[in-house]
């Protein structure tokens, strides 16, 4: 029993640890950006909260951006925002 438990536990740890570091990227057009509330909304309606201490570029409505984000509970937390050129 113990010989099966150790490999199964190791496999479970390896499988879940890769999910923790998997960031998602989304491309879209800025609908609105609130620098005080640290929120970004794209034209498709998706909304992101910027990570604390994050220095976001000056974002304006209509700009095309790429957002790297992770889920935290029910919120999408933006790790990085890049303006498309």
C-alpha positions as CSV (number, residue, x, y, z in Angstrom):
1,X,0.0,0.0,0.0
2,X,2.7,2.4,0.9
3,X,4.6,1.7,-2.3
4,X,1.6,2.9,-4.3
5,X,0.9,5.9,-2.1
6,X,4.2,7.6,-2.6
7,X,4.3,7.6,-6.4
8,X,0.6,8.7,-6.5
9,X,1.3,11.6,-4.1
10,X,4.3,12.7,-6.2
11,X,2.3,12.6,-9.4
12,X,-0.5,14.7,-7.8
13,X,2.0,17.3,-6.6
14,X,3.7,17.6,-10.0
15,X,0.3,17.8,-11.8
16,X,-1.0,20.6,-9.7
17,X,2.1,22.6,-9.4
18,X,2.2,23.2,-13.2
19,X,-1.3,24.7,-13.0
20,X,-0.2,27.3,-10.4
21,X,2.3,28.9,-12.8
22,X,0.1,28.7,-15.9
23,X,-0.7,32.3,-16.9
24,X,-3.3,32.9,-19.6
25,X,-2.9,35.6,-22.3
26,X,-5.8,37.5,-23.8
27,X,-5.7,40.0,-26.7
28,X,-8.2,42.7,-27.0
29,X,-9.1,46.4,-27.3
30,X,-9.3,48.6,-24.2
31,X,-12.8,49.8,-23.4
32,X,-11.9,51.5,-20.1
33,X,-9.1,51.8,-17.6
34,X,-9.4,53.1,-14.1
35,X,-5.9,53.8,-12.6
36,X,-7.4,54.5,-9.1
37,X,-9.4,51.3,-8.9
38,X,-6.6,49.4,-10.8
39,X,-9.2,47.8,-13.2
40,X,-9.1,47.3,-17.0
41,X,-12.1,46.4,-19.1
42,X,-11.8,45.2,-22.7
43,X,-14.3,45.7,-25.5
44,X,-15.5,42.1,-25.2
45,X,-16.6,42.9,-21.6
46,X,-13.8,41.0,-19.8
47,X,-12.6,42.8,-16.7
48,X,-9.2,42.5,-15.0
49,X,-7.8,43.7,-11.7
50,X,-4.2,44.8,-11.9
51,X,-1.8,43.2,-9.5
52,X,-0.8,45.3,-6.5
53,X,2.3,47.4,-7.2
54,X,2.0,46.8,-10.9
55,X,3.0,49.8,-13.1
56,X,0.7,49.7,-16.0
57,X,1.4,51.6,-19.2
58,X,-0.8,54.7,-19.9
59,X,-3.9,52.9,-21.4
60,X,-6.5,54.7,-23.5
61,X,-9.8,53.4,-24.9
62,X,-9.4,51.9,-28.3
63,X,-5.8,50.7,-27.8
64,X,-5.0,47.0,-28.6
65,X,-3.4,45.2,-25.7
66,X,-2.2,41.8,-24.6
67,X,-3.1,40.9,-21.0
68,X,-1.3,38.1,-19.1
69,X,-3.5,37.0,-16.2
70,X,-4.3,34.4,-13.6
71,X,-7.5,33.6,-11.7
72,X,-7.7,34.4,-8.0
73,X,-11.0,33.2,-6.7
74,X,-13.5,34.7,-9.1
75,X,-11.3,37.6,-10.2
76,X,-8.9,37.8,-13.2
77,X,-5.7,39.3,-11.9
78,X,-3.5,41.0,-14.6
79,X,0.2,40.2,-14.2
80,X,1.4,42.1,-17.3
81,X,-0.2,44.4,-19.9
82,X,1.5,45.1,-23.2
83,X,0.3,47.6,-25.7
84,X,0.3,46.3,-29.3
85,X,2.3,48.4,-31.8
